[in-house]
Amino acid sequence: MSTQSLLRVGMVGYAFMGAAHSQAWRTVNRVFDLPLHVRMTAVCGRDEANVAAAAARLGWQEHTTDWRSLVARDDIDLIDVCTPGDSHAEIALAALAAGKHVLCEKPLANTIAEAREMAAAAVRAEAAGIRSMCGFNYRRVPAVSLMRRMVADGRIGDIRHIRAAYLQDWITDPQFPLVWRLQKDKAGSGALGDIGAHIIDLTQFVSGQSITGVTALTETFVKERPLPQASSGLSAAAEDNSGNGTPIATGPVTVDDAALFLARLDGGAIATYEATRFATGRKNGLRVEINGSRGSVAFDFERMNELEFYDATRPSGEQGFTRILVTEPDHPYLSAWWPPGHGIGYEHAFTHQARDLVEAIATGADPTPSFTDALQVQLVLDAVIRSADHGSAWTDVEPILAEVAA
Ligand SMILES: NC(=O)c1ccc[n+]([C@@H]2O[C@H](COP(=O)([O-])OP(=O)(O)OC[C@H]3O[C@@H](n4cnc5c(N)ncnc54)[C@H](O)[C@@H]3O)[C@@H](O)[C@H]2O)c1
């Protein structure tokens, strides 16, 4: 196969998102008919033995412990950033400067300044045909894509309400250790940036409207936690000093456990958002409902192959929420998968994300969400934090600067 028809990928980070993205890169050409063939050239991590094992397990041809050398390689076309937020900006900026396409996990960065720099660099790179995308994967769940299509087609009329919640419970135990997600310098923020960012992006994507202002509150229920054995992800063990007489070392939680806010959007909708890691019993409860003048649509990730639709234009005797089973070949992405009724799962949205990115690179189109789109989400996160820090005062979302948007 000539290198012209290849898209050679280098990925940084190989744990949760690294595994999900690897699955997508491995699968995408086997499911979708695409103009470019993905080659999983090399993966990068910090520990030689662990990254070597990950490369073998996940299907990467080579491995390295130095992301700079990965970015500098001539035989890599795209850098996929799957690290915590504190390294997104440095890696993505270096990759764009080296002329690589970039897929960067969400949230785009840990600060507005970083996100602005990344968005500006991505806009400059576009002129040279370099593409960038931020990994808001839930956009690529077929039921969510269908929801957007139906809203855009006017099936629910003018949007009045948006109701969004992203509920998890993985840190309700106060003994759960202080992993990177609970440290501001590594994660930027807590539930807000981790899962709140998803519902901000998803609701703006589906509604076609942008959040203009918020009133917010945040809470950190457990303020001190045991230090972890190793900085790891959603599951981790606390350092075990039991039996040696040493008290377990702890450290401060420097991010929010929960963030709640009300918002106004530029198309006239009003909205409520709730992002929490303390919703006991809720594991990955992502729910969005939109109420319009002609109907409503509702999505619940725990039933990700379904979309609820209420059509208020139906005769009153026939009205009621309809459960659409989103598995038909004319539903977004689904003609490539299984016969109707044979559902898909979590990892498929990542394969769809890879599909859309490969297609955009091959056809010279700008993929979405762009870094500028992701900067706008970051500006909403920033407004939420500023409002919460000022007694829930109404806070406008800062505009995207002209030089970035250009
Ligand atoms: N799209 C989604 O639904 C989703 C879900 C989870 C996480 N994320 C995002 O993905 C990113 C990674 O999260 P995760 O859950 O995969 O974390 P994780 O802790 O499971 O994995 C992080 C990986 O990055 C590596 N790493 C950390 N710092 C590094 C550095 N400086 N150089 C090289 N490698 C480094 C670690 O070794 C590990 O392999 C975060 O930005 C997170 O917000 C997105």
The ligand as a MOL file (V3000), in Angstrom:
LIG
                    3D

  0  0  0     0  0            999 V3000
M  V30 BEGIN CTAB
M  V30 COUNTS 44 48 0 0 0
M  V30 BEGIN ATOM
M  V30 1 N -14.1670 11.1700 25.5820 0
M  V30 2 C -14.4540 10.6190 26.7530 0
M  V30 3 O -15.5540 10.1640 26.9970 0
M  V30 4 C -13.3830 10.5530 27.8030 0
M  V30 5 C -13.4660 9.5980 28.8340 0
M  V30 6 C -12.4040 9.5400 29.7440 0
M  V30 7 C -11.3540 10.4170 29.6460 0
M  V30 8 N -11.3330 11.3450 28.6520 0 CHG=1
M  V30 9 C -10.1930 12.2950 28.5380 0
M  V30 10 O -9.0750 11.5600 28.0260 0
M  V30 11 C -7.8750 12.0460 28.6140 0
M  V30 12 C -7.1510 10.8980 29.2900 0
M  V30 13 O -8.0250 10.3150 30.2670 0
M  V30 14 P -7.9630 8.7630 30.6500 0
M  V30 15 O -9.2340 8.4440 31.3520 0
M  V30 16 O -7.5760 7.9810 29.4610 0 CHG=-1
M  V30 17 O -6.7770 8.7900 31.6840 0
M  V30 18 P -5.9150 7.5450 32.1960 0
M  V30 19 O -5.3590 7.9400 33.5100 0
M  V30 20 O -6.6940 6.2900 32.0720 0
M  V30 21 O -4.7230 7.4880 31.1020 0
M  V30 22 C -3.8120 8.5480 30.9360 0
M  V30 23 C -2.6610 8.0620 30.0930 0
M  V30 24 O -1.7810 9.1560 29.8250 0
M  V30 25 C -0.4350 8.7560 30.1260 0
M  V30 26 N 0.3060 9.9860 30.4270 0
M  V30 27 C 0.0430 10.8730 31.4070 0
M  V30 28 N 0.9040 11.9140 31.3300 0
M  V30 29 C 1.7030 11.6610 30.2720 0
M  V30 30 C 2.7820 12.3390 29.6680 0
M  V30 31 N 3.2070 13.5240 30.1520 0
M  V30 32 N 3.4040 11.7750 28.5800 0
M  V30 33 C 2.9890 10.6000 28.0900 0
M  V30 34 N 1.9480 9.8990 28.6170 0
M  V30 35 C 1.3280 10.4270 29.6900 0
M  V30 36 C -0.5820 7.7860 31.2600 0
M  V30 37 O 0.5530 6.9630 31.3950 0
M  V30 38 C -1.8160 6.9880 30.7810 0
M  V30 39 O -1.4310 6.0340 29.8030 0
M  V30 40 C -8.2790 13.1680 29.5520 0
M  V30 41 O -8.1750 14.3810 28.8710 0
M  V30 42 C -9.7330 12.8720 29.8590 0
M  V30 43 O -10.4990 14.0120 30.1880 0
M  V30 44 C -12.3000 11.4100 27.7260 0
M  V30 END ATOM
M  V30 BEGIN BOND
M  V30 1 1 1 2
M  V30 2 2 2 3
M  V30 3 1 2 4
M  V30 4 1 4 5
M  V30 5 2 4 44
M  V30 6 2 5 6
M  V30 7 1 6 7
M  V30 8 2 7 8
M  V30 9 1 8 9
M  V30 10 1 8 44
M  V30 11 1 9 10
M  V30 12 1 9 42
M  V30 13 1 10 11
M  V30 14 1 11 12
M  V30 15 1 11 40
M  V30 16 1 12 13
M  V30 17 1 13 14
M  V30 18 2 14 15
M  V30 19 1 14 16
M  V30 20 1 14 17
M  V30 21 1 17 18
M  V30 22 2 18 19
M  V30 23 1 18 20
M  V30 24 1 18 21
M  V30 25 1 21 22
M  V30 26 1 22 23
M  V30 27 1 23 24
M  V30 28 1 23 38
M  V30 29 1 24 25
M  V30 30 1 25 26
M  V30 31 1 25 36
M  V30 32 1 26 27
M  V30 33 1 26 35
M  V30 34 2 27 28
M  V30 35 1 28 29
M  V30 36 1 29 30
M  V30 37 2 29 35
M  V30 38 1 30 31
M  V30 39 2 30 32
M  V30 40 1 32 33
M  V30 41 2 33 34
M  V30 42 1 34 35
M  V30 43 1 36 37
M  V30 44 1 36 38
M  V30 45 1 38 39
M  V30 46 1 40 41
M  V30 47 1 40 42
M  V30 48 1 42 43
M  V30 END BOND
M  V30 END CTAB
M  END
